[in-house]
Amino acid sequence: MTSDIRIIGLGCYRCQELYDNTLLAVDELGLDAKVTKVEDIGEMLSRGIMYPPALVVDEQLVMAGDVPNPSRVGELLSEFFASKPQ
């Protein structure tokens, strides 16, 4: 099943950097995932995201307010999928 990974923010360079780093991490891990950018303040507010950008995987907030490098994004994704019930 394809996972839904969203980078939520306002479209700034930090959001783009997290998007790019996430694409690299997904590719490196070989994940079956669709990565999209969401530039909608309503989406941010409805999720309680005060500090963009945010990394949301399968509707769960994984991280917000930081731009980790591709290696760290990979670690976050690996931790998320390891803790997710099968």
C-alpha positions in Angstrom: 0.0 0.0 0.0 1.3 3.4 -1.0 2.0 5.8 1.9 1.0 9.4 1.7 3.8 11.8 2.8 3.1 15.5 2.9 5.3 18.4 3.5 3.0 21.1 4.9 4.1 24.8 5.0 3.7 28.1 3.3 5.9 27.5 0.3 9.1 29.0 1.6 12.6 27.7 0.8 12.7 25.6 4.0 9.5 23.8 2.8 11.2 23.1 -0.5 14.3 21.9 1.2 12.4 19.5 3.4 10.4 18.3 0.3 13.7 17.7 -1.6 15.3 15.9 1.4 12.2 13.7 1.9 12.3 12.7 -1.8 15.9 11.7 -1.4 15.1 9.7 1.8 12.1 7.9 0.2 14.2 7.0 -2.8 17.1 5.8 -0.7 14.8 3.7 1.5 12.9 2.3 -1.5 9.6 3.3 0.1 6.3 3.0 -1.8 5.2 6.5 -1.1 3.7 9.6 -2.7 5.4 12.8 -1.6 3.5 16.1 -2.0 3.8 19.7 -0.9 0.8 21.3 0.7 1.0 25.1 0.9 -2.3 25.8 2.7 -2.4 27.8 5.9 -5.8 26.2 6.7 -4.2 22.7 6.6 -1.5 23.9 8.9 -3.9 25.5 11.4 -6.3 22.5 11.4 -3.4 20.2 12.3 -2.1 22.6 15.0 1.2 23.2 13.1 2.6 26.4 14.4 6.1 26.1 13.1 6.5 25.0 9.5 7.6 23.0 7.6 5.9 19.8 8.9 6.4 16.2 7.8 3.1 14.3 7.9 3.0 10.6 7.0 -0.3 8.8 6.6 -2.2 11.6 8.4 0.2 11.5 11.4 2.5 14.4 12.3 6.0 13.1 12.4 8.0 16.4 12.7 7.5 20.2 12.5 9.7 23.3 12.6 12.9 21.8 11.4 14.6 20.9 8.1 16.5 17.7 8.8 19.0 16.4 6.2 18.0 13.4 4.0 19.7 11.0 6.4 17.7 12.2 9.4 14.5 12.3 7.3 15.2 8.6 6.5 15.6 7.8 10.2 12.3 9.6 11.0 10.5 7.6 8.3 12.1 4.3 9.4 11.1 4.9 13.0 7.6 5.8 11.9 7.1 2.7 9.8 8.7 0.5 12.4 6.2 1.7 15.0 3.2 1.5 12.7 1.0 -1.5 13.3 1.0 -4.0 10.4 
